[in-house]
């Protein structure tokens, strides 16, 4: 089994981190230069939009790296919670993600039950999956993300389904690899789903993926109710 510790931040990690942050910074620098050359302030709106996009890319990369660094170095911390509260926290944190305003998110949790797990880990899992659903939505559809929670004796099942662009069958296993990006899409560190898989293993849970290119993607999470400590 792969060992997860702070030594995991090796030279490859630093190379990818530098690349992820350098590209949007160069974009910001170039846009600022162009704005200084523009005599008519009414023409600046497109530049502000592009600046926002570049800053969002940097913020997403930094967020991925910080979450990864924190989660590989910390043990499991069991807390009392409801899964609905964690889902609501995750969706609320993504409300300013570009494109989020075009995606309807529906949550069904049935009867609320107390749950015991690591809230930070669950938050990271949910935000990564939901943010991908937003980022890879199909702009030609009315986009949605459906989140359904079912409690059972041992824990809970969480199903997150979207109607986005989907993932080709040939790369579905690769998307959980560290630094892997579909079509080299900019804006992320390539750590998101790698971290999701690691965190689910850390919690003693399982993760299943079902995706059809052009139709959408479904993640099925089996999360155990951990013993109180």
PyMOL CGO cylinders between C-alpha atoms (Angstrom):
from pymol import cmd
from pymol.cgo import CYLINDER

trace = [
    CYLINDER, 0.00, 0.00, 0.00, 1.21, 3.50, -0.78, 0.3, 1, 1, 1, 1, 1, 1,
    CYLINDER, 1.21, 3.50, -0.78, 2.57, 5.41, 2.21, 0.3, 1, 1, 1, 1, 1, 1,
    CYLINDER, 2.57, 5.41, 2.21, 0.99, 8.83, 2.86, 0.3, 1, 1, 1, 1, 1, 1,
    CYLINDER, 0.99, 8.83, 2.86, 3.12, 11.28, 4.83, 0.3, 1, 1, 1, 1, 1, 1,
    CYLINDER, 3.12, 11.28, 4.83, 4.70, 14.70, 4.54, 0.3, 1, 1, 1, 1, 1, 1,
    CYLINDER, 4.70, 14.70, 4.54, 7.52, 13.23, 2.44, 0.3, 1, 1, 1, 1, 1, 1,
    CYLINDER, 7.52, 13.23, 2.44, 4.87, 12.78, -0.24, 0.3, 1, 1, 1, 1, 1, 1,
    CYLINDER, 4.87, 12.78, -0.24, 5.51, 16.45, -1.11, 0.3, 1, 1, 1, 1, 1, 1,
    CYLINDER, 5.51, 16.45, -1.11, 8.41, 15.53, -3.40, 0.3, 1, 1, 1, 1, 1, 1,
    CYLINDER, 8.41, 15.53, -3.40, 10.06, 17.33, -6.32, 0.3, 1, 1, 1, 1, 1, 1,
    CYLINDER, 10.06, 17.33, -6.32, 7.26, 16.35, -8.69, 0.3, 1, 1, 1, 1, 1, 1,
    CYLINDER, 7.26, 16.35, -8.69, 4.73, 17.98, -6.38, 0.3, 1, 1, 1, 1, 1, 1,
    CYLINDER, 4.73, 17.98, -6.38, 6.74, 21.20, -6.22, 0.3, 1, 1, 1, 1, 1, 1,
    CYLINDER, 6.74, 21.20, -6.22, 7.13, 21.24, -10.00, 0.3, 1, 1, 1, 1, 1, 1,
    CYLINDER, 7.13, 21.24, -10.00, 3.40, 20.92, -10.57, 0.3, 1, 1, 1, 1, 1, 1,
    CYLINDER, 3.40, 20.92, -10.57, 2.63, 23.50, -7.86, 0.3, 1, 1, 1, 1, 1, 1,
    CYLINDER, 2.63, 23.50, -7.86, 5.01, 26.00, -9.43, 0.3, 1, 1, 1, 1, 1, 1,
    CYLINDER, 5.01, 26.00, -9.43, 3.49, 25.43, -12.86, 0.3, 1, 1, 1, 1, 1, 1,
    CYLINDER, 3.49, 25.43, -12.86, -0.07, 25.82, -11.57, 0.3, 1, 1, 1, 1, 1, 1,
    CYLINDER, -0.07, 25.82, -11.57, 0.67, 29.11, -9.86, 0.3, 1, 1, 1, 1, 1, 1,
    CYLINDER, 0.67, 29.11, -9.86, 3.03, 30.60, -12.42, 0.3, 1, 1, 1, 1, 1, 1,
    CYLINDER, 3.03, 30.60, -12.42, 0.67, 30.44, -15.40, 0.3, 1, 1, 1, 1, 1, 1,
    CYLINDER, 0.67, 30.44, -15.40, -2.21, 32.46, -13.87, 0.3, 1, 1, 1, 1, 1, 1,
    CYLINDER, -2.21, 32.46, -13.87, 0.28, 34.90, -12.32, 0.3, 1, 1, 1, 1, 1, 1,
    CYLINDER, 0.28, 34.90, -12.32, 1.74, 35.57, -15.74, 0.3, 1, 1, 1, 1, 1, 1,
    CYLINDER, 1.74, 35.57, -15.74, -1.79, 36.12, -17.04, 0.3, 1, 1, 1, 1, 1, 1,
    CYLINDER, -1.79, 36.12, -17.04, -2.48, 38.64, -14.28, 0.3, 1, 1, 1, 1, 1, 1,
    CYLINDER, -2.48, 38.64, -14.28, 0.75, 40.48, -15.02, 0.3, 1, 1, 1, 1, 1, 1,
    CYLINDER, 0.75, 40.48, -15.02, -0.05, 40.66, -18.73, 0.3, 1, 1, 1, 1, 1, 1,
    CYLINDER, -0.05, 40.66, -18.73, -3.60, 41.83, -18.12, 0.3, 1, 1, 1, 1, 1, 1,
    CYLINDER, -3.60, 41.83, -18.12, -2.45, 44.58, -15.74, 0.3, 1, 1, 1, 1, 1, 1,
    CYLINDER, -2.45, 44.58, -15.74, -0.03, 45.78, -18.42, 0.3, 1, 1, 1, 1, 1, 1,
    CYLINDER, -0.03, 45.78, -18.42, -2.82, 45.88, -21.03, 0.3, 1, 1, 1, 1, 1, 1,
    CYLINDER, -2.82, 45.88, -21.03, -5.12, 47.74, -18.66, 0.3, 1, 1, 1, 1, 1, 1,
    CYLINDER, -5.12, 47.74, -18.66, -2.48, 50.40, -18.13, 0.3, 1, 1, 1, 1, 1, 1,
    CYLINDER, -2.48, 50.40, -18.13, -2.31, 50.92, -21.88, 0.3, 1, 1, 1, 1, 1, 1,
    CYLINDER, -2.31, 50.92, -21.88, -6.09, 51.29, -22.26, 0.3, 1, 1, 1, 1, 1, 1,
    CYLINDER, -6.09, 51.29, -22.26, -7.08, 54.98, -22.42, 0.3, 1, 1, 1, 1, 1, 1,
    CYLINDER, -7.08, 54.98, -22.42, -10.84, 54.35, -22.19, 0.3, 1, 1, 1, 1, 1, 1,
    CYLINDER, -10.84, 54.35, -22.19, -11.93, 52.93, -18.84, 0.3, 1, 1, 1, 1, 1, 1,
    CYLINDER, -11.93, 52.93, -18.84, -15.19, 51.71, -20.36, 0.3, 1, 1, 1, 1, 1, 1,
    CYLINDER, -15.19, 51.71, -20.36, -13.16, 49.09, -22.23, 0.3, 1, 1, 1, 1, 1, 1,
    CYLINDER, -13.16, 49.09, -22.23, -11.69, 47.61, -19.05, 0.3, 1, 1, 1, 1, 1, 1,
    CYLINDER, -11.69, 47.61, -19.05, -14.58, 45.27, -18.15, 0.3, 1, 1, 1, 1, 1, 1,
    CYLINDER, -14.58, 45.27, -18.15, -13.29, 42.30, -20.21, 0.3, 1, 1, 1, 1, 1, 1,
    CYLINDER, -13.29, 42.30, -20.21, -9.90, 42.63, -18.51, 0.3, 1, 1, 1, 1, 1, 1,
    CYLINDER, -9.90, 42.63, -18.51, -11.51, 42.55, -15.05, 0.3, 1, 1, 1, 1, 1, 1,
    CYLINDER, -11.51, 42.55, -15.05, -13.36, 39.36, -16.05, 0.3, 1, 1, 1, 1, 1, 1,
    CYLINDER, -13.36, 39.36, -16.05, -10.13, 37.73, -17.17, 0.3, 1, 1, 1, 1, 1, 1,
    CYLINDER, -10.13, 37.73, -17.17, -8.38, 38.86, -13.96, 0.3, 1, 1, 1, 1, 1, 1,
    CYLINDER, -8.38, 38.86, -13.96, -11.13, 37.23, -11.92, 0.3, 1, 1, 1, 1, 1, 1,
    CYLINDER, -11.13, 37.23, -11.92, -10.67, 33.98, -13.85, 0.3, 1, 1, 1, 1, 1, 1,
    CYLINDER, -10.67, 33.98, -13.85, -6.90, 33.97, -13.30, 0.3, 1, 1, 1, 1, 1, 1,
    CYLINDER, -6.90, 33.97, -13.30, -7.28, 34.67, -9.57, 0.3, 1, 1, 1, 1, 1, 1,
    CYLINDER, -7.28, 34.67, -9.57, -9.89, 31.89, -9.31, 0.3, 1, 1, 1, 1, 1, 1,
    CYLINDER, -9.89, 31.89, -9.31, -7.43, 29.47, -10.91, 0.3, 1, 1, 1, 1, 1, 1,
    CYLINDER, -7.43, 29.47, -10.91, -4.72, 30.42, -8.40, 0.3, 1, 1, 1, 1, 1, 1,
    CYLINDER, -4.72, 30.42, -8.40, -7.15, 30.14, -5.50, 0.3, 1, 1, 1, 1, 1, 1,
    CYLINDER, -7.15, 30.14, -5.50, -8.29, 26.67, -6.59, 0.3, 1, 1, 1, 1, 1, 1,
    CYLINDER, -8.29, 26.67, -6.59, -4.71, 25.43, -6.97, 0.3, 1, 1, 1, 1, 1, 1,
    CYLINDER, -4.71, 25.43, -6.97, -3.69, 26.78, -3.57, 0.3, 1, 1, 1, 1, 1, 1,
    CYLINDER, -3.69, 26.78, -3.57, -6.83, 25.32, -1.96, 0.3, 1, 1, 1, 1, 1, 1,
    CYLINDER, -6.83, 25.32, -1.96, -6.12, 21.87, -3.44, 0.3, 1, 1, 1, 1, 1, 1,
    CYLINDER, -6.12, 21.87, -3.44, -2.53, 21.96, -2.21, 0.3, 1, 1, 1, 1, 1, 1,
    CYLINDER, -2.53, 21.96, -2.21, -3.42, 23.12, 1.31, 0.3, 1, 1, 1, 1, 1, 1,
    CYLINDER, -3.42, 23.12, 1.31, -6.14, 20.47, 1.67, 0.3, 1, 1, 1, 1, 1, 1,
    CYLINDER, -6.14, 20.47, 1.67, -3.78, 17.78, 0.43, 0.3, 1, 1, 1, 1, 1, 1,
    CYLINDER, -3.78, 17.78, 0.43, -0.98, 18.88, 2.76, 0.3, 1, 1, 1, 1, 1, 1,
    CYLINDER, -0.98, 18.88, 2.76, -3.31, 18.99, 5.78, 0.3, 1, 1, 1, 1, 1, 1,
    CYLINDER, -3.31, 18.99, 5.78, -5.02, 15.68, 5.12, 0.3, 1, 1, 1, 1, 1, 1,
    CYLINDER, -5.02, 15.68, 5.12, -1.90, 13.60, 4.53, 0.3, 1, 1, 1, 1, 1, 1,
    CYLINDER, -1.90, 13.60, 4.53, -0.33, 14.79, 7.79, 0.3, 1, 1, 1, 1, 1, 1,
    CYLINDER, -0.33, 14.79, 7.79, -3.33, 14.51, 10.14, 0.3, 1, 1, 1, 1, 1, 1,
    CYLINDER, -3.33, 14.51, 10.14, -4.99, 11.44, 11.59, 0.3, 1, 1, 1, 1, 1, 1,
    CYLINDER, -4.99, 11.44, 11.59, -8.73, 10.79, 11.67, 0.3, 1, 1, 1, 1, 1, 1,
    CYLINDER, -8.73, 10.79, 11.67, -10.61, 13.07, 14.07, 0.3, 1, 1, 1, 1, 1, 1,
    CYLINDER, -10.61, 13.07, 14.07, -14.09, 11.74, 14.84, 0.3, 1, 1, 1, 1, 1, 1,
    CYLINDER, -14.09, 11.74, 14.84, -16.83, 14.32, 15.41, 0.3, 1, 1, 1, 1, 1, 1,
    CYLINDER, -16.83, 14.32, 15.41, -20.59, 14.25, 15.83, 0.3, 1, 1, 1, 1, 1, 1,
    CYLINDER, -20.59, 14.25, 15.83, -22.45, 15.76, 12.88, 0.3, 1, 1, 1, 1, 1, 1,
    CYLINDER, -22.45, 15.76, 12.88, -25.25, 15.31, 10.38, 0.3, 1, 1, 1, 1, 1, 1,
    CYLINDER, -25.25, 15.31, 10.38, -24.31, 14.62, 6.78, 0.3, 1, 1, 1, 1, 1, 1,
    CYLINDER, -24.31, 14.62, 6.78, -26.76, 17.29, 5.61, 0.3, 1, 1, 1, 1, 1, 1,
    CYLINDER, -26.76, 17.29, 5.61, -24.84, 19.95, 7.55, 0.3, 1, 1, 1, 1, 1, 1,
    CYLINDER, -24.84, 19.95, 7.55, -21.54, 18.91, 5.91, 0.3, 1, 1, 1, 1, 1, 1,
    CYLINDER, -21.54, 18.91, 5.91, -23.14, 18.88, 2.46, 0.3, 1, 1, 1, 1, 1, 1,
    CYLINDER, -23.14, 18.88, 2.46, -24.63, 22.33, 3.02, 0.3, 1, 1, 1, 1, 1, 1,
    CYLINDER, -24.63, 22.33, 3.02, -21.25, 23.64, 4.18, 0.3, 1, 1, 1, 1, 1, 1,
    CYLINDER, -21.25, 23.64, 4.18, -19.57, 22.20, 1.08, 0.3, 1, 1, 1, 1, 1, 1,
    CYLINDER, -19.57, 22.20, 1.08, -22.12, 23.61, -1.39, 0.3, 1, 1, 1, 1, 1, 1,
    CYLINDER, -22.12, 23.61, -1.39, -22.07, 27.00, 0.33, 0.3, 1, 1, 1, 1, 1, 1,
    CYLINDER, -22.07, 27.00, 0.33, -18.26, 27.17, 0.03, 0.3, 1, 1, 1, 1, 1, 1,
    CYLINDER, -18.26, 27.17, 0.03, -18.57, 26.71, -3.76, 0.3, 1, 1, 1, 1, 1, 1,
    CYLINDER, -18.57, 26.71, -3.76, -21.20, 29.37, -4.43, 0.3, 1, 1, 1, 1, 1, 1,
    CYLINDER, -21.20, 29.37, -4.43, -18.64, 31.74, -5.97, 0.3, 1, 1, 1, 1, 1, 1,
    CYLINDER, -18.64, 31.74, -5.97, -16.94, 29.10, -8.11, 0.3, 1, 1, 1, 1, 1, 1,
    CYLINDER, -16.94, 29.10, -8.11, -17.17, 30.17, -11.78, 0.3, 1, 1, 1, 1, 1, 1,
    CYLINDER, -17.17, 30.17, -11.78, -20.23, 28.52, -13.31, 0.3, 1, 1, 1, 1, 1, 1,
    CYLINDER, -20.23, 28.52, -13.31, -21.85, 27.63, -9.97, 0.3, 1, 1, 1, 1, 1, 1,
    CYLINDER, -21.85, 27.63, -9.97, -24.72, 30.00, -10.67, 0.3, 1, 1, 1, 1, 1, 1,
    CYLINDER, -24.72, 30.00, -10.67, -25.63, 27.83, -13.68, 0.3, 1, 1, 1, 1, 1, 1,
    CYLINDER, -25.63, 27.83, -13.68, -25.86, 24.55, -11.75, 0.3, 1, 1, 1, 1, 1, 1,
    CYLINDER, -25.86, 24.55, -11.75, -28.88, 23.46, -9.70, 0.3, 1, 1, 1, 1, 1, 1,
    CYLINDER, -28.88, 23.46, -9.70, -27.91, 21.42, -6.65, 0.3, 1, 1, 1, 1, 1, 1,
    CYLINDER, -27.91, 21.42, -6.65, -30.60, 19.23, -5.06, 0.3, 1, 1, 1, 1, 1, 1,
    CYLINDER, -30.60, 19.23, -5.06, -30.00, 17.47, -1.75, 0.3, 1, 1, 1, 1, 1, 1,
    CYLINDER, -30.00, 17.47, -1.75, -32.05, 14.60, -0.33, 0.3, 1, 1, 1, 1, 1, 1,
    CYLINDER, -32.05, 14.60, -0.33, -31.05, 13.18, 3.05, 0.3, 1, 1, 1, 1, 1, 1,
    CYLINDER, -31.05, 13.18, 3.05, -34.31, 11.71, 4.33, 0.3, 1, 1, 1, 1, 1, 1,
    CYLINDER, -34.31, 11.71, 4.33, -34.60, 11.62, 8.10, 0.3, 1, 1, 1, 1, 1, 1,
    CYLINDER, -34.60, 11.62, 8.10, -31.67, 13.38, 9.76, 0.3, 1, 1, 1, 1, 1, 1,
    CYLINDER, -31.67, 13.38, 9.76, -29.44, 11.09, 11.80, 0.3, 1, 1, 1, 1, 1, 1,
    CYLINDER, -29.44, 11.09, 11.80, -26.35, 11.80, 13.83, 0.3, 1, 1, 1, 1, 1, 1,
    CYLINDER, -26.35, 11.80, 13.83, -23.19, 10.63, 12.11, 0.3, 1, 1, 1, 1, 1, 1,
    CYLINDER, -23.19, 10.63, 12.11, -19.67, 10.13, 13.43, 0.3, 1, 1, 1, 1, 1, 1,
    CYLINDER, -19.67, 10.13, 13.43, -16.70, 10.72, 11.15, 0.3, 1, 1, 1, 1, 1, 1,
    CYLINDER, -16.70, 10.72, 11.15, -13.97, 13.23, 10.32, 0.3, 1, 1, 1, 1, 1, 1,
    CYLINDER, -13.97, 13.23, 10.32, -15.84, 16.38, 9.25, 0.3, 1, 1, 1, 1, 1, 1,
    CYLINDER, -15.84, 16.38, 9.25, -12.82, 17.96, 7.55, 0.3, 1, 1, 1, 1, 1, 1,
    CYLINDER, -12.82, 17.96, 7.55, -12.16, 14.85, 5.48, 0.3, 1, 1, 1, 1, 1, 1,
    CYLINDER, -12.16, 14.85, 5.48, -15.81, 14.58, 4.43, 0.3, 1, 1, 1, 1, 1, 1,
    CYLINDER, -15.81, 14.58, 4.43, -15.89, 18.28, 3.56, 0.3, 1, 1, 1, 1, 1, 1,
    CYLINDER, -15.89, 18.28, 3.56, -12.83, 17.86, 1.32, 0.3, 1, 1, 1, 1, 1, 1,
    CYLINDER, -12.83, 17.86, 1.32, -14.33, 14.81, -0.41, 0.3, 1, 1, 1, 1, 1, 1,
    CYLINDER, -14.33, 14.81, -0.41, -17.62, 16.57, -1.09, 0.3, 1, 1, 1, 1, 1, 1,
    CYLINDER, -17.62, 16.57, -1.09, -16.15, 19.89, -2.24, 0.3, 1, 1, 1, 1, 1, 1,
    CYLINDER, -16.15, 19.89, -2.24, -13.81, 18.17, -4.67, 0.3, 1, 1, 1, 1, 1, 1,
    CYLINDER, -13.81, 18.17, -4.67, -16.54, 16.05, -6.26, 0.3, 1, 1, 1, 1, 1, 1,
    CYLINDER, -16.54, 16.05, -6.26, -19.11, 18.85, -6.42, 0.3, 1, 1, 1, 1, 1, 1,
    CYLINDER, -19.11, 18.85, -6.42, -16.62, 21.41, -7.75, 0.3, 1, 1, 1, 1, 1, 1,
    CYLINDER, -16.62, 21.41, -7.75, -15.71, 18.99, -10.55, 0.3, 1, 1, 1, 1, 1, 1,
    CYLINDER, -15.71, 18.99, -10.55, -19.40, 18.66, -11.40, 0.3, 1, 1, 1, 1, 1, 1,
    CYLINDER, -19.40, 18.66, -11.40, -19.59, 22.44, -11.69, 0.3, 1, 1, 1, 1, 1, 1,
    CYLINDER, -19.59, 22.44, -11.69, -16.33, 22.81, -13.58, 0.3, 1, 1, 1, 1, 1, 1,
    CYLINDER, -16.33, 22.81, -13.58, -17.14, 20.04, -16.07, 0.3, 1, 1, 1, 1, 1, 1,
    CYLINDER, -17.14, 20.04, -16.07, -20.82, 20.84, -16.58, 0.3, 1, 1, 1, 1, 1, 1,
    CYLINDER, -20.82, 20.84, -16.58, -22.28, 20.62, -20.08, 0.3, 1, 1, 1, 1, 1, 1,
    CYLINDER, -22.28, 20.62, -20.08, -22.96, 24.24, -21.05, 0.3, 1, 1, 1, 1, 1, 1,
    CYLINDER, -22.96, 24.24, -21.05, -25.57, 23.06, -23.58, 0.3, 1, 1, 1, 1, 1, 1,
    CYLINDER, -25.57, 23.06, -23.58, -27.79, 21.59, -20.84, 0.3, 1, 1, 1, 1, 1, 1,
    CYLINDER, -27.79, 21.59, -20.84, -29.64, 22.82, -17.79, 0.3, 1, 1, 1, 1, 1, 1,
    CYLINDER, -29.64, 22.82, -17.79, -26.99, 21.55, -15.40, 0.3, 1, 1, 1, 1, 1, 1,
    CYLINDER, -26.99, 21.55, -15.40, -27.76, 19.82, -12.12, 0.3, 1, 1, 1, 1, 1, 1,
    CYLINDER, -27.76, 19.82, -12.12, -26.08, 17.94, -9.30, 0.3, 1, 1, 1, 1, 1, 1,
    CYLINDER, -26.08, 17.94, -9.30, -28.24, 15.53, -7.29, 0.3, 1, 1, 1, 1, 1, 1,
    CYLINDER, -28.24, 15.53, -7.29, -26.96, 14.47, -3.87, 0.3, 1, 1, 1, 1, 1, 1,
    CYLINDER, -26.96, 14.47, -3.87, -28.79, 11.64, -2.08, 0.3, 1, 1, 1, 1, 1, 1,
    CYLINDER, -28.79, 11.64, -2.08, -27.95, 10.26, 1.38, 0.3, 1, 1, 1, 1, 1, 1,
    CYLINDER, -27.95, 10.26, 1.38, -29.19, 6.92, 2.70, 0.3, 1, 1, 1, 1, 1, 1,
    CYLINDER, -29.19, 6.92, 2.70, -28.35, 5.82, 6.25, 0.3, 1, 1, 1, 1, 1, 1,
    CYLINDER, -28.35, 5.82, 6.25, -27.88, 2.17, 7.13, 0.3, 1, 1, 1, 1, 1, 1,
    CYLINDER, -27.88, 2.17, 7.13, -26.75, 0.13, 10.14, 0.3, 1, 1, 1, 1, 1, 1,
    CYLINDER, -26.75, 0.13, 10.14, -23.02, 0.54, 9.50, 0.3, 1, 1, 1, 1, 1, 1,
    CYLINDER, -23.02, 0.54, 9.50, -22.90, 4.04, 8.06, 0.3, 1, 1, 1, 1, 1, 1,
    CYLINDER, -22.90, 4.04, 8.06, -24.27, 5.89, 5.08, 0.3, 1, 1, 1, 1, 1, 1,
    CYLINDER, -24.27, 5.89, 5.08, -24.29, 5.87, 1.31, 0.3, 1, 1, 1, 1, 1, 1,
    CYLINDER, -24.29, 5.87, 1.31, -23.88, 9.20, -0.48, 0.3, 1, 1, 1, 1, 1, 1,
    CYLINDER, -23.88, 9.20, -0.48, -24.62, 9.35, -4.21, 0.3, 1, 1, 1, 1, 1, 1,
    CYLINDER, -24.62, 9.35, -4.21, -23.55, 12.44, -6.15, 0.3, 1, 1, 1, 1, 1, 1,
    CYLINDER, -23.55, 12.44, -6.15, -24.84, 12.49, -9.72, 0.3, 1, 1, 1, 1, 1, 1,
    CYLINDER, -24.84, 12.49, -9.72, -24.47, 15.18, -12.39, 0.3, 1, 1, 1, 1, 1, 1,
    CYLINDER, -24.47, 15.18, -12.39, -25.43, 15.56, -16.05, 0.3, 1, 1, 1, 1, 1, 1,
    CYLINDER, -25.43, 15.56, -16.05, -22.12, 17.05, -17.13, 0.3, 1, 1, 1, 1, 1, 1,
    CYLINDER, -22.12, 17.05, -17.13, -19.78, 16.16, -19.97, 0.3, 1, 1, 1, 1, 1, 1,
    CYLINDER, -19.78, 16.16, -19.97, -18.91, 12.78, -18.47, 0.3, 1, 1, 1, 1, 1, 1,
    CYLINDER, -18.91, 12.78, -18.47, -15.61, 10.90, -18.48, 0.3, 1, 1, 1, 1, 1, 1,
    CYLINDER, -15.61, 10.90, -18.48, -14.41, 8.62, -21.26, 0.3, 1, 1, 1, 1, 1, 1,
    CYLINDER, -14.41, 8.62, -21.26, -14.24, 4.97, -20.20, 0.3, 1, 1, 1, 1, 1, 1,
    CYLINDER, -14.24, 4.97, -20.20, -10.58, 4.69, -21.13, 0.3, 1, 1, 1, 1, 1, 1,
    CYLINDER, -10.58, 4.69, -21.13, -9.43, 7.31, -18.59, 0.3, 1, 1, 1, 1, 1, 1,
    CYLINDER, -9.43, 7.31, -18.59, -11.79, 6.61, -15.69, 0.3, 1, 1, 1, 1, 1, 1,
    CYLINDER, -11.79, 6.61, -15.69, -9.15, 4.75, -13.70, 0.3, 1, 1, 1, 1, 1, 1,
    CYLINDER, -9.15, 4.75, -13.70, -6.52, 7.41, -14.38, 0.3, 1, 1, 1, 1, 1, 1,
    CYLINDER, -6.52, 7.41, -14.38, -8.52, 10.29, -12.91, 0.3, 1, 1, 1, 1, 1, 1,
    CYLINDER, -8.52, 10.29, -12.91, -7.66, 9.07, -9.40, 0.3, 1, 1, 1, 1, 1, 1,
    CYLINDER, -7.66, 9.07, -9.40, -3.92, 9.25, -10.10, 0.3, 1, 1, 1, 1, 1, 1,
    CYLINDER, -3.92, 9.25, -10.10, -1.86, 12.06, -8.62, 0.3, 1, 1, 1, 1, 1, 1,
    CYLINDER, -1.86, 12.06, -8.62, -1.48, 15.08, -10.97, 0.3, 1, 1, 1, 1, 1, 1,
    CYLINDER, -1.48, 15.08, -10.97, -3.68, 13.53, -13.67, 0.3, 1, 1, 1, 1, 1, 1,
    CYLINDER, -3.68, 13.53, -13.67, -5.81, 16.02, -15.62, 0.3, 1, 1, 1, 1, 1, 1,
    CYLINDER, -5.81, 16.02, -15.62, -8.40, 15.29, -18.26, 0.3, 1, 1, 1, 1, 1, 1,
    CYLINDER, -8.40, 15.29, -18.26, -7.24, 16.99, -21.46, 0.3, 1, 1, 1, 1, 1, 1,
    CYLINDER, -7.24, 16.99, -21.46, -4.82, 19.09, -19.38, 0.3, 1, 1, 1, 1, 1, 1,
    CYLINDER, -4.82, 19.09, -19.38, -7.73, 21.30, -18.34, 0.3, 1, 1, 1, 1, 1, 1,
    CYLINDER, -7.73, 21.30, -18.34, -6.37, 24.37, -16.52, 0.3, 1, 1, 1, 1, 1, 1,
    CYLINDER, -6.37, 24.37, -16.52, -7.52, 25.55, -13.12, 0.3, 1, 1, 1, 1, 1, 1,
    CYLINDER, -7.52, 25.55, -13.12, -6.68, 22.64, -10.83, 0.3, 1, 1, 1, 1, 1, 1,
    CYLINDER, -6.68, 22.64, -10.83, -3.65, 20.94, -9.36, 0.3, 1, 1, 1, 1, 1, 1,
    CYLINDER, -3.65, 20.94, -9.36, -4.50, 17.42, -10.52, 0.3, 1, 1, 1, 1, 1, 1,
    CYLINDER, -4.50, 17.42, -10.52, -4.80, 16.42, -6.85, 0.3, 1, 1, 1, 1, 1, 1,
    CYLINDER, -4.80, 16.42, -6.85, -8.58, 16.63, -6.35, 0.3, 1, 1, 1, 1, 1, 1,
    CYLINDER, -8.58, 16.63, -6.35, -9.78, 13.10, -7.10, 0.3, 1, 1, 1, 1, 1, 1,
    CYLINDER, -9.78, 13.10, -7.10, -6.48, 11.58, -5.99, 0.3, 1, 1, 1, 1, 1, 1,
    CYLINDER, -6.48, 11.58, -5.99, -7.16, 13.18, -2.61, 0.3, 1, 1, 1, 1, 1, 1,
    CYLINDER, -7.16, 13.18, -2.61, -10.80, 12.01, -2.63, 0.3, 1, 1, 1, 1, 1, 1,
    CYLINDER, -10.80, 12.01, -2.63, -9.69, 8.40, -3.08, 0.3, 1, 1, 1, 1, 1, 1,
    CYLINDER, -9.69, 8.40, -3.08, -7.05, 8.71, -0.36, 0.3, 1, 1, 1, 1, 1, 1,
    CYLINDER, -7.05, 8.71, -0.36, -9.49, 10.29, 2.11, 0.3, 1, 1, 1, 1, 1, 1,
    CYLINDER, -9.49, 10.29, 2.11, -12.12, 7.62, 1.53, 0.3, 1, 1, 1, 1, 1, 1,
    CYLINDER, -12.12, 7.62, 1.53, -9.51, 4.97, 2.26, 0.3, 1, 1, 1, 1, 1, 1,
    CYLINDER, -9.51, 4.97, 2.26, -8.46, 6.93, 5.34, 0.3, 1, 1, 1, 1, 1, 1,
    CYLINDER, -8.46, 6.93, 5.34, -12.07, 6.88, 6.61, 0.3, 1, 1, 1, 1, 1, 1,
    CYLINDER, -12.07, 6.88, 6.61, -12.41, 3.16, 5.86, 0.3, 1, 1, 1, 1, 1, 1,
    CYLINDER, -12.41, 3.16, 5.86, -14.95, 3.83, 3.13, 0.3, 1, 1, 1, 1, 1, 1,
    CYLINDER, -14.95, 3.83, 3.13, -15.28, 2.91, -0.52, 0.3, 1, 1, 1, 1, 1, 1,
    CYLINDER, -15.28, 2.91, -0.52, -15.72, 4.91, -3.70, 0.3, 1, 1, 1, 1, 1, 1,
    CYLINDER, -15.72, 4.91, -3.70, -17.34, 3.87, -6.97, 0.3, 1, 1, 1, 1, 1, 1,
    CYLINDER, -17.34, 3.87, -6.97, -17.47, 5.81, -10.21, 0.3, 1, 1, 1, 1, 1, 1,
    CYLINDER, -17.47, 5.81, -10.21, -19.99, 5.48, -13.02, 0.3, 1, 1, 1, 1, 1, 1,
    CYLINDER, -19.99, 5.48, -13.02, -19.65, 7.85, -15.96, 0.3, 1, 1, 1, 1, 1, 1,
    CYLINDER, -19.65, 7.85, -15.96, -20.87, 7.99, -19.54, 0.3, 1, 1, 1, 1, 1, 1,
    CYLINDER, -20.87, 7.99, -19.54, -19.24, 10.43, -21.92, 0.3, 1, 1, 1, 1, 1, 1,
    CYLINDER, -19.24, 10.43, -21.92, -21.73, 13.10, -22.90, 0.3, 1, 1, 1, 1, 1, 1,
    CYLINDER, -21.73, 13.10, -22.90, -24.28, 12.06, -20.29, 0.3, 1, 1, 1, 1, 1, 1,
    CYLINDER, -24.28, 12.06, -20.29, -22.84, 12.64, -16.84, 0.3, 1, 1, 1, 1, 1, 1,
    CYLINDER, -22.84, 12.64, -16.84, -21.02, 11.20, -13.85, 0.3, 1, 1, 1, 1, 1, 1,
    CYLINDER, -21.02, 11.20, -13.85, -22.09, 9.50, -10.63, 0.3, 1, 1, 1, 1, 1, 1,
    CYLINDER, -22.09, 9.50, -10.63, -19.97, 8.94, -7.51, 0.3, 1, 1, 1, 1, 1, 1,
    CYLINDER, -19.97, 8.94, -7.51, -21.20, 6.40, -4.97, 0.3, 1, 1, 1, 1, 1, 1,
    CYLINDER, -21.20, 6.40, -4.97, -19.62, 6.79, -1.53, 0.3, 1, 1, 1, 1, 1, 1,
    CYLINDER, -19.62, 6.79, -1.53, -19.94, 4.20, 1.23, 0.3, 1, 1, 1, 1, 1, 1,
    CYLINDER, -19.94, 4.20, 1.23, -18.95, 5.96, 4.47, 0.3, 1, 1, 1, 1, 1, 1,
    CYLINDER, -18.95, 5.96, 4.47, -18.72, 4.02, 7.74, 0.3, 1, 1, 1, 1, 1, 1,
    CYLINDER, -18.72, 4.02, 7.74, -20.04, 5.44, 11.00, 0.3, 1, 1, 1, 1, 1, 1,
    CYLINDER, -20.04, 5.44, 11.00, -16.81, 5.56, 13.01, 0.3, 1, 1, 1, 1, 1, 1,
    CYLINDER, -16.81, 5.56, 13.01, -16.60, 4.62, 16.69, 0.3, 1, 1, 1, 1, 1, 1,
    CYLINDER, -16.60, 4.62, 16.69, -16.76, 7.59, 19.04, 0.3, 1, 1, 1, 1, 1, 1,
    CYLINDER, -16.76, 7.59, 19.04, -13.45, 8.37, 20.69, 0.3, 1, 1, 1, 1, 1, 1,
]
cmd.load_cgo(trace, "trace")
